[in-house]
Amino acid sequence: MAIWPVHGMIEGMEKHSAPQRTRTQHSPKKPTAATRVLGVVSVLAIAAGTLGVGVYLKRDSQAWQRILGTEPVIEVIPEPGDELGPILDSVTLTNDSLGTSASGKLAQLYSSTQTMLTKHVRLLTPEYFAPVIEEENESGTASAQPVTPLSAASAKELANQLATSGVGLVQASVEAPGQRSRSESSTGFELILQARTLLQAAGGTKAQIDALPTPKLAKISPTDLPDLVLAQCPLEPGTDSPVPETPELGNSTEPTMPDSGIVLGQLADAAYRLGYAYNVAESRTSGSLRNTAGERSDDLVALGTNIETQFSGVGECVPLREPAYTLPQDAAANPMDAARSGEEQLALLLRDAAATQQGEVRAELLQHAWDQALYTRLVTGKIPAFTD
């Protein structure tokens, strides 16, 4: 047996061993354009999803509502009387432009209109006089309201504005709470009557004056009243009306209205008193004045009787009509003027009575109050002081 040398065996084995594998190194592939686009889209999709979730979760915030255009629009509903402030500003500017030397009927009426409007704005919209920060225009100066020169044409336009606002207030008073109804109807009546006076001074014809807006709330008869809501018997004749209760702090800023029984009792008493005054005037005058006084006396007594009859459903109430009443001092010398001096009070009491009622009954009483106010102005030349 032959023996191979060791190194020979090893050498032989090396010669017959399997060839060694060589590792090939591949360089990384560059991303294609499609791959890059897909990556960008993926990133954007993730960002949009994140933003969308954030917007959804905060969609009710004011900032996002403003951005998305979903911010709720707050509609400011004008309140009755809101237009009086700007009208007052215009009249004030006109009066200021006239100076202290202004004279004439129109100038005097513009001055009284400014006083009246100031009172009305303080009554209905006192916040109008609160200090405000004026916005400045691009030049850095506050924009000024143009001055309307005093003229017959501008007075006629103002008269129409006053009458339109007045009718709107009277109509709104039909549905307003008691004391607010009283304030709105009072302001409305004064505005309409002032408008008629202003238009007359500006040269308006009777047809133009009659064409001004007026309250048309109900068809009524001068002596008939609707079925009234009466809570209690009236006070005895000659008894002073109780002072309205002052509301507790925080509940209301207006005093409570007197009871309907008290107010309507006062209305009946005033009608009886005025009817008596006209009855006396009838006996002391002649001709057309005598006839006018007699007819007016009958209507007023019928009105008082109509009211008093309705108290029968309340209980055993004391009679309101008295056999005689005290007359003004000048009744002997001027009986008709003395009687007519009570017409204003009747208009105010009809206004007060309306505020104690609701719905159609209030509308009818307000129509009575307007007709009475118009009649008062006709026979006395005076606008009833509804807001004094």
C-alpha positions in Angstrom: 0.0 0.0 0.0 1.5 3.2 -1.1 1.6 6.1 1.3 0.9 9.7 -0.2 2.8 12.5 1.3 0.6 14.7 3.5 1.3 17.9 1.6 0.5 16.1 -1.6 -2.9 15.1 -0.3 -3.6 18.6 0.7 -2.4 20.0 -2.5 -4.6 17.5 -4.3 -7.6 18.4 -2.3 -7.1 22.1 -3.0 -6.9 21.4 -6.7 -10.3 19.5 -6.6 -12.2 21.8 -4.2 -15.4 23.7 -5.5 -14.7 27.1 -7.0 -15.4 30.0 -4.6 -18.5 32.3 -5.3 -17.8 35.9 -5.9 -20.4 38.6 -4.4 -21.7 41.0 -6.9 -22.5 44.6 -5.5 -25.6 46.3 -7.0 -25.9 50.1 -7.0 -29.4 51.3 -5.6 -32.0 52.1 -8.2 -33.0 55.7 -8.6 -36.7 56.4 -7.9 -38.7 57.0 -11.0 -41.0 60.1 -11.6 -44.1 58.0 -10.9 -42.7 56.9 -7.6 -41.9 60.5 -6.6 -45.4 61.6 -7.5 -46.9 58.8 -5.5 -44.9 59.8 -2.5 -45.9 63.4 -2.7 -49.6 62.4 -3.1 -49.3 60.2 -0.1 -47.9 63.0 2.1 -50.5 65.4 1.0 -53.3 62.9 1.6 -52.0 62.3 5.1 -51.8 66.1 5.8 -55.2 66.7 4.3 -56.7 64.0 6.4 -55.1 65.4 9.6 -56.3 68.9 8.7 -59.8 67.6 7.9 -60.1 65.9 11.2 -58.9 69.0 13.0 -61.4 71.2 11.1 -64.2 68.8 11.8 -63.4 68.7 15.5 -63.2 72.5 15.6 -65.9 73.3 13.0 -68.1 75.1 15.6 -65.3 77.5 16.7 -65.8 81.1 15.6 -62.5 81.3 13.9 -63.2 78.3 11.6 -66.7 79.4 11.0 -65.3 82.6 9.7 -62.8 80.8 7.5 -65.3 78.3 6.1 -68.0 80.9 5.6 -70.4 79.1 7.9 -70.5 81.8 10.5 -74.2 82.4 11.4 -75.6 85.7 10.2 -77.1 87.7 13.1 -80.1 89.5 11.7 -80.8 92.7 13.6 -84.6 93.2 13.7 -85.5 96.9 14.1 -87.6 97.8 17.1 -90.4 100.3 16.9 -89.0 103.7 17.3 -85.4 102.9 16.1 -85.8 105.4 13.3 -86.5 108.3 15.6 -82.9 108.8 16.5 -81.7 109.5 13.0 -84.7 111.8 12.4 -83.8 113.7 15.5 -80.2 114.1 14.3 -81.3 115.5 11.0 -83.7 118.0 12.6 -81.0 119.0 15.1 -78.5 119.7 12.3 -81.1 121.8 10.5 -81.9 123.8 13.6 -78.1 124.3 14.4 -77.6 125.6 10.8 -80.3 128.3 11.4 -78.6 129.8 14.4 -80.3 131.7 17.2 -81.7 134.4 15.0 -84.1 132.0 13.2 -87.7 133.1 13.1 -90.9 132.2 11.4 -93.5 129.5 11.9 -91.5 126.8 10.3 -88.4 127.5 12.4 -90.4 127.5 15.6 -92.0 124.2 14.6 -88.7 122.6 13.8 -87.5 123.7 17.3 -90.5 122.2 19.0 -90.1 119.0 16.9 -86.6 118.6 18.1 -87.7 119.0 21.7 -90.5 116.4 21.1 -88.2 113.9 19.3 -85.6 114.2 22.1 -88.2 113.3 24.6 -89.5 110.4 22.5 -86.0 108.9 21.9 -85.3 109.1 25.6 -88.6 107.3 26.3 -88.3 104.5 23.7 -84.6 104.1 22.9 -82.6 105.8 25.6 -79.5 103.8 24.5 -79.3 105.9 21.4 -77.8 108.7 23.5 -75.0 106.4 24.8 -71.5 107.6 23.8 -70.2 105.9 20.7 -66.8 105.8 19.0 -67.2 107.4 15.6 -65.6 105.5 12.7 -63.1 107.6 10.6 -62.9 107.5 6.9 -59.7 107.2 4.8 -58.8 110.8 5.3 -58.8 110.4 9.0 -61.8 112.6 9.7 -65.2 111.5 10.9 -67.9 111.4 8.2 -70.4 114.2 8.7 -74.1 113.9 8.2 -75.4 116.3 5.5 -77.5 119.2 6.7 -81.0 119.5 5.3 -81.8 123.2 4.7 -85.1 124.4 6.1 -87.7 124.8 3.4 -91.3 124.1 2.7 -90.3 121.0 0.7 -88.1 119.6 3.5 -90.8 120.3 6.1 -93.3 118.3 4.0 -90.9 115.4 3.8 -90.3 115.6 7.5 -94.0 115.6 8.2 -94.4 112.4 6.2 -91.6 110.8 8.1 -93.1 111.7 11.4 -96.6 110.5 10.5 -95.2 107.2 9.1 -93.2 106.5 12.2 -96.1 107.5 14.4 -98.5 105.0 12.7 -95.9 102.3 13.0 -95.6 102.9 16.7 -99.4 102.9 17.3 -99.7 99.6 15.4 -96.9 98.1 17.4 -98.6 99.2 20.6 -101.5 96.8 19.9 -99.3 93.8 20.7 -96.9 95.4 23.2 -96.9 94.8 27.0 -99.1 97.2 28.9 -96.7 99.9 29.9 -94.7 99.6 26.7 -98.0 99.9 24.7 -98.8 103.1 26.6 -95.4 104.6 25.7 -95.5 103.5 22.0 -99.1 104.7 21.4 -98.4 108.0 23.2 -95.3 108.7 21.1 -97.1 107.7 17.9 -100.1 109.9 18.5 -97.9 113.0 19.2 -95.8 112.3 16.1 -98.8 112.1 13.8 -100.4 115.2 15.2 -97.1 117.1 15.0 -96.8 116.0 11.4 -100.2 117.5 10.6 -99.2 120.8 12.2 -95.9 120.9 10.4 -97.4 120.2 7.0 -100.0 122.9 7.5 -97.3 125.4 8.3 -95.4 124.4 5.2 -98.4 125.3 3.1 -99.9 121.9 2.7 -103.5 121.8 1.6 -106.3 120.1 3.5 -106.2 117.2 1.0 -102.4 116.8 1.6 -102.9 116.9 5.4 -105.7 114.3 5.2 -103.5 112.1 3.0 -100.9 111.7 5.8 -100.7 108.3 7.3 -103.1 107.8 10.3 -104.0 104.9 12.5 -106.6 102.6 11.0 -106.9 99.9 13.7 -110.7 99.3 13.8 -114.0 100.5 12.7 -115.7 102.1 15.7 -118.8 104.0 16.8 -118.2 107.2 18.9 -120.3 106.0 21.8 -119.9 102.2 21.6 -117.1 100.2 23.2 -116.2 96.5 22.9 -116.7 94.1 25.8 -114.1 95.2 28.3 -112.0 93.0 30.7 -112.6 94.5 34.1 -110.8 93.0 37.1 -112.6 95.0 39.8 -115.1 97.8 40.6 -114.0 101.3 39.9 -113.0 103.7 42.7 -115.7 105.9 44.2 -116.0 109.2 42.4 -113.6 111.8 43.8 -111.2 109.1 45.1 -107.6 109.6 44.1 -106.0 106.8 42.0 -103.4 104.8 43.9 -99.8 105.4 42.9 -98.5 102.7 40.6 -96.3 100.1 42.4 -92.6 100.4 41.8 -91.2 97.1 40.6 -88.5 95.2 42.5 -85.0 95.8 41.4 -84.0 93.5 38.5 -87.6 92.6 37.5 -88.5 95.6 35.4 -87.6 99.2 34.7 -91.2 100.3 34.3 -94.0 100.8 36.8 -96.9 98.4 36.7 -100.1 99.6 35.0 -103.1 100.5 37.2 -105.9 98.0 37.4 -108.3 98.0 34.4 -111.3 98.6 36.7 -109.7 101.8 38.1 -108.6 103.2 34.7 -112.0 102.5 33.1 -113.8 103.9 36.0 -111.8 107.1 35.6 -112.7 107.2 32.0 -116.4 106.9 32.7 -116.2 109.6 35.3 -114.4 111.9 32.9 -117.0 111.3 30.2 -119.8 112.1 32.6 -118.0 115.3 33.8 -117.4 116.5 30.3 -120.9 115.7 29.2 -122.2 117.8 32.1 -119.9 120.7 31.1 -121.3 120.6 27.5 -124.8 120.4 28.9 -124.2 123.6 30.7 -122.6 125.1 27.6 -125.7 124.1 25.7 -127.9 126.1 28.0 -125.7 129.2 27.8 -125.1 129.4 24.1 -127.2 129.7 20.9 -127.3 128.7 17.3 -124.7 126.2 16.0 -122.7 126.3 19.2 -125.8 125.3 21.1 -126.5 122.3 18.8 -122.8 121.2 18.9 -122.7 121.4 22.7 -126.0 119.4 22.9 -124.8 116.6 20.6 -121.4 116.4 22.3 -123.0 116.1 25.7 -125.3 113.3 24.5 -122.3 111.3 23.0 -120.2 111.7 26.2 -123.0 110.6 28.5 -123.6 107.6 26.3 -119.9 106.7 26.4 -119.9 106.9 30.2 -123.1 104.8 30.5 -121.6 102.2 28.2 -118.6 101.7 30.4 -120.6 101.8 33.7 -123.0 99.2 32.4 -120.2 96.8 31.8 -119.2 97.0 35.5 -122.5 95.1 36.3 -120.7 91.9 35.6 -118.0 92.6 38.2 -120.1 93.0 41.3 -122.0 95.5 43.3 -120.2 98.7 42.2 -121.0 102.2 43.4 -122.7 104.5 40.8 -120.3 106.7 38.9 -122.5 109.4 37.6 -123.2 112.3 39.9 -126.0 114.8 39.6 -123.7 117.8 39.2 -120.0 118.6 38.8 -117.7 121.5 39.5 -117.0 123.6 36.4 -113.9 125.7 35.6 -114.0 129.3 36.8 -114.4 130.7 33.3 -117.4 128.5 32.5 -119.9 131.4 33.0 -118.1 133.7 30.6 -116.8 131.1 28.1 -118.9 128.0 28.6 -117.9 126.3 25.3 -114.2 126.9 25.9 -114.5 125.6 29.5 -116.2 122.4 28.2 -113.6 121.8 25.5 -110.8 122.2 28.0 -111.6 118.7 29.2 -111.2 117.0 25.9 -107.5 116.4 26.3 -108.0 114.4 29.5 -110.5 112.2 27.8 -107.9 111.3 25.1 -105.2 110.5 27.7 -107.6 108.2 29.6 -108.7 106.4 26.5 -105.0 105.7 25.9 -104.6 104.4 29.4 -107.7 102.3 29.1 -106.3 100.7 25.9 -103.1 99.6 27.7 -105.1 97.6 30.2 -106.8 95.5 27.5 -105.6 93.1 24.8 -106.0 92.3 21.2 -109.0 93.6 19.3 -110.4 95.4 22.4 -107.1 97.3 22.8 -107.1 98.1 19.1 -110.6 99.6 19.3 -109.8 101.7 22.4 -106.6 103.0 20.7 -108.8 104.0 17.7 -111.0 105.8 20.1 -108.0 107.5 21.6 -106.7 108.6 18.2 -110.1 110.0 17.1 -110.4 111.8 20.5 -106.8 113.3 20.1 -107.7 114.5 16.6 -110.9 116.1 17.8 -109.0 117.7 20.7 -106.6 119.3 18.3 -109.5 120.4 16.1 -111.5 122.2 18.8 -108.6 123.4 21.1 -105.7 123.9 18.6 -103.6 121.9 21.1 -101.8 118.5 20.8 -102.7 116.4 23.8 -99.6 115.9 26.0 -99.5 112.1 25.8 -95.8 111.8 26.9 -95.8 114.4 29.7 
